[in-house]
Amino acid sequence: MTIGKGKRPRDPNQLAKWIVEQSTVEAKPIAPGPEPFSLSAYMAAMGRKGGMVGGKRRLVTMTPDARKKAAANAAQARWGKKAKRDDK
């Protein structure tokens, strides 16, 4: 009845059926391609990578005294009391 590459049936009833089948066949889904390039996403990934490496590399290169000073500054910034202001 329906015959391969482009041949159509000669019988009008079979031809009508073939035309309906050809026009109502669902298309095969197309595989998704690569995502479009986004500069901001690329730069964000680079920043995350640098941030993940930076602290570890800094720890290796700092002297113990420099690490103590940095830790003291961080503790002061986090836990230090703010000075009261008397502006009234």
C-alpha positions as CSV (number, residue, x, y, z in Angstrom):
1,M,0.0,0.0,0.0
2,T,2.2,2.9,1.1
3,I,5.4,2.4,-0.6
4,G,8.9,3.9,0.4
5,K,10.6,7.0,-0.9
6,G,7.9,9.2,-2.4
7,K,5.9,6.6,-4.3
8,R,2.2,7.1,-3.9
9,P,-0.6,4.5,-4.2
10,R,-2.6,4.5,-7.5
11,D,-5.9,3.6,-5.9
12,P,-7.8,6.8,-5.0
13,N,-8.9,5.4,-1.6
14,Q,-5.4,4.3,-0.7
15,L,-4.1,7.7,-1.9
16,A,-6.5,9.6,0.3
17,K,-5.5,7.4,3.3
18,W,-1.8,8.0,2.5
19,I,-2.3,11.8,2.2
20,V,-4.1,11.9,5.6
21,E,-1.4,9.8,7.2
22,Q,1.4,12.0,5.8
23,S,-0.3,15.2,6.9
24,T,-1.1,14.1,10.4
25,V,2.1,12.3,11.4
26,E,3.7,13.9,14.5
27,A,7.2,15.3,13.9
28,K,10.0,13.6,15.8
29,P,11.3,15.8,18.6
30,I,14.5,17.7,17.8
31,A,17.4,17.1,20.2
32,P,18.2,20.3,22.1
33,G,21.3,22.1,20.9
34,P,23.8,23.9,23.0
35,E,22.6,26.9,25.1
36,P,23.2,30.3,23.6
37,F,26.4,32.0,24.9
38,S,25.8,34.3,27.8
39,L,28.7,36.5,28.8
40,S,27.3,37.3,32.3
41,A,26.8,33.6,33.1
42,Y,30.4,32.9,31.9
43,M,31.8,35.7,34.1
44,A,29.8,34.5,37.1
45,A,31.2,31.0,36.7
46,M,34.7,32.5,36.5
47,G,34.1,34.5,39.7
48,R,32.9,31.5,41.6
49,K,35.9,29.5,40.4
50,G,38.3,32.2,41.6
51,G,36.5,32.6,44.9
52,M,36.7,28.9,45.6
53,V,40.5,28.8,44.9
54,G,41.4,32.2,46.3
55,G,41.0,31.5,50.0
56,K,42.9,28.2,49.9
57,R,45.7,29.8,48.0
58,R,45.9,32.8,50.3
59,L,46.0,30.5,53.3
60,V,49.1,28.7,51.9
61,T,51.0,31.9,51.0
62,M,50.3,33.8,54.3
63,T,52.6,33.7,57.2
64,P,51.2,32.6,60.6
65,D,51.5,36.1,61.9
66,A,49.6,37.5,58.9
67,R,46.9,34.9,59.4
68,K,46.5,36.0,63.0
69,K,46.2,39.6,62.0
70,A,43.6,38.8,59.3
71,A,41.6,36.7,61.8
72,A,41.7,39.4,64.4
73,N,40.5,42.0,61.9
74,A,37.7,39.7,60.8
75,A,36.6,39.0,64.4
76,Q,36.6,42.7,65.2
77,A,34.5,43.4,62.1
78,R,32.0,40.7,63.0
79,W,31.8,40.9,66.7
80,G,33.2,44.3,67.6
81,K,30.8,46.7,69.3
82,K,29.8,49.8,67.4
83,A,30.6,53.1,69.0
84,K,27.5,55.0,70.4
85,R,26.9,58.4,68.9
86,D,25.5,61.2,70.9
87,D,24.2,63.6,68.1
88,K,21.3,65.0,70.1
